[in-house]
Amino acid sequence: MTIEQLTNEFELARPQLKSYVLRITASIEDAEDIVQDTFLKASQKIDSFRGDSSVKTWIFTIASNLAKDNLRAKKRWTENVTDICKAAAMAGSDYFREAMNIQASSPHGQFEVKEHITFCLTCISKSLPLEQQICLLLKEIYDFKISEITQILGSTEAMVKYYLHTSRAKMVIVFEGRCALINKEGVCHQCSELNGIFNPKQEFEIEKNKIEMVKMADKGDKDHLLDLRFKLMKEIDPFSSNGTDLQLHHLAYNRKVMENYSEEKKE
């Protein structure tokens, strides 16, 4: 493979790669750095590529290893991350002031319920053990085969299947008890609350019923509802959606809150 071929393949993979790393790290800066470092490392090791996998799989392998190195020493987030971050936001005025300014000034500052659903999945999936989160994203969002994920993680097929089964089961349980959009007893109403703040004139019930996951709430089984969440996430690029600037601001805020939360837990 020549450097020109690598560059072409990398540019084709870049949008998915960047969103993948963002969803693992919850950091715009880390995502940009890791994507750049991935290209540099691939360029340096281009002679080691033997064609045992696709170039895309090889690139994702390098990026995954860099992301794992970045995250090894960091605490995983808790399942109630959204509750913790909501409490922090309500306790101060900076978050909402900055968010309202983004909405007013940015063409990509809209609040959309379907995008917040995928945002929530990003945050809550960070409560999974790292390998489980990586497997879940690679399989359900980026359509890698189990054999390819085995190569990316340097693991066995049996372990990858175990990670996928366990992570899916965990996400089903968490969302069943949390999401008020699909369960009347769900404890989290942030989609409706934030929609009321950013879209006060919008009829929330009409908006939420446009989403397939909500329509299927009474009909679909729990695994199917999780698949519909994944489908939404596939459709939304966190760097180019109608609400990119608002959601990335929200993600940066949550990351800061959770880092402070982890530090407080150490004391």
VEXTOR-594120 format. One line per 10 residues: number of its first residue (from 1); for each residue x, y, z of N, C-alpha, C. Coordinates in steps of 0.001 Angstrom, whole numbers. Layout:
BEGIN
NUM = X Y Z X Y Z X Y Z; ...
***
This chain:
BEGIN
1 = 845 -1197 0 0 0 0 879 1245 0; 555 2205 -844 1309 3448 -907 716 4464 60; 1457 5522 328 969 6572 1216 -251 7251 600; -285 7326 -732 -1440 7926 -1403 -2689 7069 -1201; -2526 5769 -1296 -3662 4872 -1069 -4148 4955 372; -3189 4993 1314 -3546 5124 2721 -4315 6420 2962; -3819 7511 2395 -4480 8811 2572 -5910 8770 2058; -6108 8178 910 -7453 8080 340 -8383 7251 1222; -7870 6115 1684 -8669 5242 2558 -8971 5934 3879; -7996 6647 4387 -8171 7320 5672 -9233 8409 5569
11 = -9202 9170 4493 -10184 10245 4329 -11594 9690 4196; -11724 8529 3578 -13036 7882 3496 -13529 7459 4878; -12613 7000 5718 -12969 6504 7049 -13064 7613 8093; -12485 8769 7811 -12338 9822 8817 -13641 10205 9526; -14749 10481 8821 -15964 10898 9551 -16422 9874 10585; -16467 8600 10187 -16869 7556 11141 -15838 7405 12243; -14574 7469 11896 -13510 7307 12886 -13591 8397 13945; -13798 9620 13503 -13851 10746 14442 -15055 10635 15370; -16219 10257 14820 -17399 10121 15676 -17237 8954 16646; -16598 7885 16179 -16331 6714 17025 -15454 7086 18216
21 = -14369 7786 17957 -13457 8161 19044 -14126 9160 19985; -14912 10072 19428 -15635 11012 20288 -16562 10263 21245; -17250 9264 20729 -18202 8533 21565 -17513 7689 22628; -16271 7327 22391 -15516 6590 23413 -14961 7546 24463; -14398 8670 24009 -13676 9568 24921 -14539 10672 25504; -15637 11032 24818 -16482 12167 25211 -15696 13475 25208; -14690 13554 24345 -13853 14754 24281 -13582 15123 22828; -13957 16337 22443 -13688 16807 21085 -12183 16875 20853; -11470 17420 21831 -10022 17577 21681 -9326 16226 21566; -9704 15282 22419 -9093 13950 22363 -9428 13260 21039
31 = -10654 13434 20574 -11048 12809 19312 -10198 13347 18162; -10023 14647 18117 -9227 15249 17047 -7768 14803 17137; -7218 14780 18352 -5821 14367 18537 -5622 12903 18162; -6533 12053 18602 -6393 10616 18343 -6539 10310 16854; -7456 10986 16184 -7607 10782 14741 -6328 11195 14016; -5769 12326 14404 -4525 12778 13777 -3379 11821 14082; -3281 11392 15328 -2219 10452 15716 -2384 9106 15010; -3629 8729 14766 -3890 7476 14045 -3308 7533 12635; -3523 8643 11955 -2974 8776 10598 -1448 8762 10621; -874 9470 11577 595 9512 11669 1153 8112 11944
41 = 526 7402 12855 1009 6064 13201 828 5104 12037; -304 5213 11340 -537 4356 10176 492 4641 9091; 828 5903 8916 1834 6283 7913 3194 5693 8260; 3524 5736 9562 4819 5219 10002 4894 3699 9888; 3733 3025 10025 3711 1561 10016 3126 994 8724; 3110 1803 7686 2453 1389 6452 3031 93 5885; 4330 -139 6101 4966 -1354 5586 4525 -2599 6339; 3936 -2400 7530 3501 -3554 8328 2106 -4036 7926; 1417 -3265 7095 78 -3676 6665 203 -4765 5608; -325 -5945 5920 -173 -7113 5055 -1470 -7499 4326
51 = -2515 -6724 4551 -3771 -7040 3888 -4557 -8148 4549; -4221 -8479 5815 -4965 -9514 6537 -6358 -9020 6937; -6559 -7719 6876 -7858 -7108 7156 -8053 -5984 6151; -9217 -5353 6176 -9410 -4170 5336 -8584 -3018 5921; -8301 -2032 5094 -7562 -861 5579 -8368 -165 6675; -9681 -112 6498 -10532 533 7504 -10417 -173 8853; -10434 -1498 8848 -10293 -2249 10101 -8943 -1968 10743; -7905 -1916 9928 -6554 -1627 10425 -6502 -239 11049; -7116 739 10397 -7144 2108 10913 -7896 2166 12238; -9031 1497 12317 -9815 1486 13559 -9069 755 14678
61 = -8250 -218 14311 -7438 -911 15317 -6449 47 15958; -5771 814 15130 -4799 1791 15640 -5505 2819 16517; -6624 3357 16041 -7362 4364 16795 -7889 3803 18117; -8369 2567 18099 -8896 1949 19325 -7798 1779 20369; -6617 1375 19929 -5500 1223 20861 -5095 2568 21460; -5088 3607 20644 -4757 4944 21142 -5823 5428 22127; -7085 5159 21805 -8171 5569 22699 -8098 4808 24022; -7794 3513 23957 -7679 2720 25188 -6534 3248 26059; -5413 3600 25441 -4305 4171 26198 -4727 5474 26868; -5532 6256 26153 -5995 7541 26666 -6928 7366 27869
71 = -7687 6273 27889 -8747 6113 28875 -8434 5157 30022; -7351 4396 29907 -7065 3352 30901 -7075 3866 32334; -6477 5027 32543 -6330 5531 33912 -7534 6350 34366; -8529 6488 33506 -9672 7328 33830 -10853 6492 34307; -11589 7056 35234 -12748 6374 35785 -13855 6274 34734; -14559 5137 34749 -15739 5014 33910 -16864 5854 34524; -17783 6305 33710 -18891 7093 34218 -19916 6170 34884; -20767 6751 35701 -21780 5958 36389 -23059 5907 35547; -23914 4938 35832 -25163 4795 35077 -26061 6018 35208; -25976 6713 36338 -26814 7890 36556 -26091 9179 36194
81 = -25203 9101 35207 -24444 10268 34754 -25362 11434 34423; -26500 11176 33779 -27380 12276 33384 -27980 12977 34608; -28236 12222 35665 -28761 12826 36901 -27705 13722 37542; -26484 13225 37600 -25383 13983 38207 -25145 15287 37456; -25135 15208 36141 -24856 16395 35323 -26031 17374 35342; -27244 16842 35409 -28411 17719 35510 -28370 18503 36820; -28046 17818 37918 -27979 18487 39219 -26925 19586 39207; -25780 19313 38569 -24723 20315 38486 -25176 21520 37659; -25873 21257 36554 -26347 22339 35690 -27379 23212 36410; -28253 22576 37179 -29291 23320 37894 -28715 24145 39040
91 = -27545 23732 39522 -26938 24423 40663 -26185 25694 40256; -25931 25855 38964 -25205 27032 38495 -25846 27585 37244; -25447 28796 36862 -26079 29444 35714 -25249 29384 34440; -23988 29009 34549 -23088 29070 33389 -23538 28170 32249; -23901 26931 32572 -24240 25977 31516 -25389 26485 30655; -26495 26865 31299 -27669 27277 30529 -27443 28608 29816; -26694 29508 30420 -26386 30779 29751 -25594 30526 28473; -24566 29678 28571 -23760 29356 27400 -24580 28603 26357; -25414 27673 26807 -26224 26873 25879 -27230 27741 25136; -27872 28658 25837 -28849 29530 25188 -28173 30461 24192
101 = -26946 30864 24491 -26184 31704 23568 -25841 30928 22293; -25487 29652 22464 -25203 28804 21299 -26446 28657 20438; -27581 28409 21073 -28814 28241 20316 -29172 29506 19537; -28918 30657 20162 -29287 31926 19533 -28332 32335 18416; -27079 31915 18527 -26063 32425 17597 -25571 31419 16565; -25821 30114 16784 -25264 29110 15880 -26333 28496 14976; -26011 28310 13675 -26942 27610 12786 -27025 26112 13114; -26120 25638 13973 -26113 24232 14394 -26357 24132 15903; -27244 24995 16384 -27522 25030 17816 -28936 24624 18175; -29588 23870 17301 -30963 23447 17563 -31006 22288 18565
111 = -32069 22241 19342 -32274 21081 20201 -33286 20171 19537; -32890 18913 19298 -33784 17921 18721 -33827 16704 19632; -35024 16196 19865 -35203 15075 20785 -34405 13860 20324; -34472 13539 19032 -33789 12334 18547 -32273 12436 18745; -31746 13640 18623 -30307 13792 18847 -29961 13639 20316; -30841 14109 21182 -30559 13954 22611 -30642 12487 23031; -31476 11718 22373 -31549 10280 22658 -30197 9631 22382; -29573 9999 21268 -28267 9418 20942 -27185 9953 21869; -27320 11204 22272 -26396 11797 23235 -26449 11026 24556; -27661 10717 24982 -27859 9974 26225 -27211 8593 26138
121 = -27363 7941 24987 -26753 6624 24793 -25230 6716 24858; -24678 7784 24284 -23229 7997 24350 -22756 8086 25795; -23451 8892 26577 -23036 9107 27971 -23202 7842 28821; -24340 7193 28698 -24602 6029 29536 -23732 4844 29134; -23387 4735 27851 -22519 3627 27435 -21132 3743 28041; -20767 4956 28497 -19471 5131 29148 -19451 4555 30559; -20583 4019 31009 -20587 3311 32296 -20181 1852 32117; -20167 1382 30873 -19738 15 30594 -18230 -111 30741; -17725 -1304 31056 -16280 -1522 30950 -15821 -1154 29537; -14618 -621 29416 -14151 -46 28158 -14266 -1006 26977
131 = -13828 -2252 27153 -13875 -3209 26044 -15322 -3469 25596; -16244 -3477 26552 -17652 -3690 26207 -18196 -2503 25412; -17854 -1301 25832 -18306 -123 25108 -17761 -113 23680; -16492 -440 23529 -15871 -463 22200 -16561 -1495 21309; -16772 -2692 21838 -17441 -3739 21053 -18836 -3302 20631; -19572 -2719 21553 -20939 -2297 21274 -20970 -1264 20155; -20098 -273 20230 -20060 766 19196 -19649 193 17848; -18601 -615 17847 -18110 -1169 16585 -19161 -2030 15892; -19867 -2831 16660 -20853 -3750 16080 -22167 -3050 15721; -22707 -2292 16664 -24053 -1771 16496 -24117 -451 15746
141 = -23070 339 15800 -23094 1656 15157 -22269 1684 13878; -21118 1012 13889 -20204 1118 12744 -20150 -155 11895; -21017 -1107 12217 -21266 -2283 11364 -20039 -3164 11107; -19146 -3251 12069 -18032 -4190 11944 -18522 -5598 12286; -17977 -6575 11606 -18290 -7968 11891 -17534 -8413 13138; -18017 -9487 13744 -17365 -9999 14956 -15907 -10360 14674; -15643 -10935 13517 -14258 -11291 13170 -13379 -10048 13077; -13944 -8945 12601 -13178 -7698 12498 -12960 -7080 13874; -13983 -7150 14730 -13840 -6618 16089 -12795 -7419 16862; -12750 -8710 16601 -11726 -9564 17222 -10331 -9053 16872
151 = -10137 -8673 15621 -8842 -8131 15198 -8578 -6775 15831; -9592 -5929 15853 -9427 -4582 16404 -9050 -4626 17879; -9703 -5505 18629 -9428 -5602 20073 -8257 -6519 20405; -7826 -7316 19421 -6785 -8303 19715 -7288 -9327 20709; -8552 -9713 20544 -9195 -10620 21485 -9624 -11894 20757; -10457 -12680 21412 -10989 -13895 20797 -12438 -13665 20404; -12917 -14494 19488 -14315 -14365 19067 -15256 -14619 20235; -14896 -15561 21084 -15737 -15874 22242 -15853 -14670 23184; -14728 -13975 23406 -14747 -12815 24298 -15547 -11664 23690; -15399 -11463 22397 -16148 -10399 21729 -17649 -10667 21848
161 = -18055 -11910 21630 -19471 -12265 21760 -19951 -12059 23194; -19107 -12377 24146 -19451 -12165 25553 -19609 -10671 25849; -18654 -9860 25375 -18739 -8414 25577 -20022 -7848 24982; -20381 -8295 23790 -21583 -7799 23121 -22843 -8205 23876; -22901 -9458 24272 -24076 -9941 25000 -24241 -9191 26320; -23148 -9043 27049 -23201 -8406 28364 -23527 -6922 28250; -22922 -6243 27298 -23144 -4799 27152 -24569 -4499 26710; -25078 -5296 25788 -26463 -5098 25350 -27437 -5330 26513; -27216 -6398 27240 -28092 -6708 28371 -28080 -5572 29396; -26906 -5025 29640 -26775 -3931 30606 -27511 -2683 30121
171 = -27350 -2334 28848 -28022 -1152 28310 -29538 -1311 28326; -30031 -2503 28040 -31475 -2752 28086 -32014 -2475 29486; -31318 -2993 30491 -31754 -2824 31881 -31723 -1354 32288; -30641 -671 31947 -30505 734 32339 -31606 1587 31714; -31808 1440 30410 -32791 2285 29738 -34224 1928 30106; -34461 673 30422 -35812 284 30824 -36242 1044 32068; -35316 1223 32984 -35647 1911 34228 -35511 3420 34169; -34841 3941 33126 -34556 5366 33089 -35424 6161 32122; -35604 5641 30927 -36135 6481 29849 -37645 6683 29934; -38067 7897 30258 -39485 8209 30363 -40152 8315 28998
181 = -39364 8412 27935 -39940 8466 26594 -40635 7158 26226; -40081 6043 26704 -40637 4747 26322 -41229 3976 27503; -41132 4530 28678 -41643 3844 29863 -42230 4881 30816; -43495 4797 31100 -44150 5792 31944 -43533 5869 33335; -42874 4790 33752 -42256 4769 35072 -40779 5162 35022; -40290 5513 33818 -38893 5923 33677 -38603 7187 34470; -37426 7241 35073 -37104 8349 35976 -36527 9565 35254; -36104 9405 34001 -35426 10510 33310 -36357 11195 32317; -36611 12474 32549 -37471 13279 31674 -36667 14393 30999; -35356 14217 30862 -34538 15314 30358 -34868 15704 28924
191 = -35274 14738 28082 -35635 15089 26701 -36762 16125 26696; -37815 15869 27483 -38949 16797 27512 -38583 18096 28231; -37780 17987 29286 -37392 19183 30028 -36536 20114 29174; -35557 19555 28497 -34677 20380 27662 -35412 20908 26440; -36312 20098 25894 -37111 20577 24767 -37957 21785 25189; -38470 21728 26417 -39263 22845 26925 -38447 24106 27101; -37173 23949 27442 -36291 25107 27622 -35881 25708 26278; -35465 24832 25351 -34925 25329 24086 -35986 25531 23002; -37108 24821 23117 -38191 24949 22136 -39517 25176 22854; -39657 26287 23584 -40844 26488 24432 -42169 26516 23665
201 = -42126 26838 22380 -43363 26920 21599 -43685 25611 20868; -42824 24635 21027 -43002 23380 20300 -43841 22401 21112; -44711 21690 20450 -45524 20676 21110 -44702 19395 21241; -44283 19099 22452 -43355 17987 22662 -43952 16639 22274; -45217 16413 22600 -45845 15127 22296 -45847 14855 20793; -46053 15901 20007 -46034 15742 18543 -44638 15390 18074; -43640 16082 18614 -42250 15855 18201 -41768 14461 18577; -42069 14043 19789 -41553 12746 20225 -42213 11600 19461; -43465 11792 19052 -44167 10728 18347 -43738 10585 16890; -42827 11443 16453 -42238 11295 15124 -41104 10271 15144
211 = -40681 9888 16341 -39522 9005 16501 -39989 7555 16575; -39401 6710 15753 -39833 5317 15658 -39753 4601 16994; -38719 4898 17757 -38555 4240 19051 -39743 4500 19968; -40255 5727 19935 -41397 6079 20776 -42658 5391 20273; -42829 5345 18951 -43998 4686 18368 -44050 3208 18744; -42869 2601 18848 -42790 1164 19120 -42713 829 20601; -42784 1833 21465 -42568 1609 22896 -43506 559 23477; -44772 561 23037 -45746 -383 23584 -45780 -1709 22829; -45086 -1749 21673 -45139 -2940 20828 -43813 -3701 20789; -42729 -2937 20731 -41430 -3568 20570 -40908 -4164 21862
221 = -40145 -5251 21747 -39518 -5786 22943 -38312 -4925 23305; -37736 -5178 24453 -36686 -4299 24968 -35450 -4290 24076; -35088 -5455 23537 -33930 -5518 22647 -34182 -4717 21371; -35396 -4790 20864 -35732 -4047 19650 -35675 -2545 19901; -36129 -2114 21065 -36062 -693 21407 -34620 -223 21494; -33741 -1063 21994 -32324 -715 22024 -31787 -606 20600; -32197 -1523 19732 -31771 -1463 18334 -32238 -166 17662; -33413 313 18031 -33909 1562 17461 -33086 2753 17946; -32582 2668 19169 -31657 3699 19647 -30376 3687 18805; -29866 2490 18555 -28662 2369 17735 -28906 2900 16320
231 = -30084 2632 15800 -30420 3112 14462 -30373 4638 14411; -30916 5273 15437 -30849 6731 15511 -29411 7219 15562; -28597 6549 16370 -27206 6960 16509 -26453 6821 15180; -26753 5774 14430 -26130 5599 13117 -26452 6759 12189; -27668 7262 12298 -28145 8292 11382 -27612 9682 11706; -27115 9864 12918 -26710 11205 13357 -25198 11280 13547; -24571 12143 12769 -23146 12413 12943 -23009 13516 13986; -22349 13250 15109 -22271 14257 16169 -21516 15524 15777; -20820 15479 14627 -20080 16654 14178 -20774 17416 13048; -21928 16945 12595 -22539 17638 11457 -24067 17663 11498
241 = -24655 17516 12654 -26110 17515 12760 -26634 18937 12967; -27949 19061 12985 -28561 20377 13199 -28256 20945 14578; -27961 20054 15515 -27696 20516 16878 -26281 20269 17340; -25353 20117 16385 -23968 19771 16721 -23368 20656 17804; -23452 21963 17622 -22787 22868 18559 -23391 22783 19961; -24701 22631 20017 -25358 22534 21322 -25025 21219 22011; -25073 20117 21272 -24825 18809 21874 -23355 18626 22251; -22438 19158 21438 -21025 19052 21798 -20709 19890 23033; -21393 21016 23162 -21253 21821 24384 -21765 21031 25587; -22883 20357 25407 -23477 19541 26462 -22528 18400 26845
251 = -21928 17774 25843 -21005 16664 26109 -19766 17139 26855; -19225 18296 26439 -18049 18849 27118 -18373 19178 28576; -19581 19668 28789 -20002 19979 30155 -20095 18706 30994; -20727 17678 30446 -20847 16420 31181 -19490 15819 31502; -18581 15911 30556 -17224 15387 30789 -16565 16111 31964; -16697 17423 31990 -16105 18219 33075 -16734 17848 34415; -18055 17719 34430 -18752 17366 35670 -18318 15996 36166; -18211 15028 35251 -17852 13675 35661 -16399 13573 36096; -15524 14373 35515 -14134 14392 35977 -14068 14935 37395; -14819 15996 37663 -14871 16560 39028 -15493 15558 40001
261 = -16516 14866 39531 -17197 13859 40357 -16235 12744 40753; -15418 12295 39801 -14453 11240 40082 -13405 11696 41081; -12981 12954 40953 -11997 13497 41884 -12576 13591 43294; -13823 13997 43387 -14463 14100 44700 -14605 12743 45363; -14833 11706 44545 -14977 10355 45078 -13652 9810 45628; -12551 10343 45129 -11237 9900 45605 -10945 10439 46991; -11527 11582 47298 -11212 12286 48563 -11923 11625 49746
***
